[in-house]
Amino acid sequence: MSLRHVAQLFAVRMALAGGRTREPESERSLLVRARRGEAAAFRVLFERHAPAVWRFARDLFQDEAAADEATQETFVRAHGKLASLRDDTRLSSWLLGIVRHLHLESLRGRPTHLDVADEEHEVLLEAALPSPTPEALLLDRELEGLLSEALGSLREERRAALLLRIDHGLGYEDIAQVMGWTLPKVKNEIHRARMQLRERLADHVESTGGRS
């Protein structure tokens, strides 16, 4: 079973067992309990963050089985390193940073490939491609290959930063934590990534802009 479904299953089981909805426990409290070794607290943290971790892993590895393994390994490592998390408000970006390290470990000369032919990347399409007709572009199957090629032309680090910003909605400071960059570098790299995509797709945008 894919880990993207695990959090939903946890939620259903908890609802059935409890009979009524409880007030969600704060993340800081859960972390305190998890650091004391309470498995139930860590399970709730997994339930909350596994979907985003899995999605970022899928974005990087472009393979659902690899994303499942990376998600599992991310939480195994996180469990052993909870004491090293200095800012409890940064748990989400800290977890994504572990995913990022796992992906770097896996590369070791393997060429990367990014397939964006699914609905989860509509936000990225809308951000990367200017008006006037984003809807028409989204329906244009030719764009799928062009966008995949354009993203594939970005350096791996630059592409990861762009996905964290556009597809995962992280703020610049969180991206800096995930990537291990300074804040100015994050802003510069994302700006350059956007410009590269627009430049790569400029001809297609111009050719489709006049369609009725």
Disulfide bonds with the S-S distance in Angstrom:
none
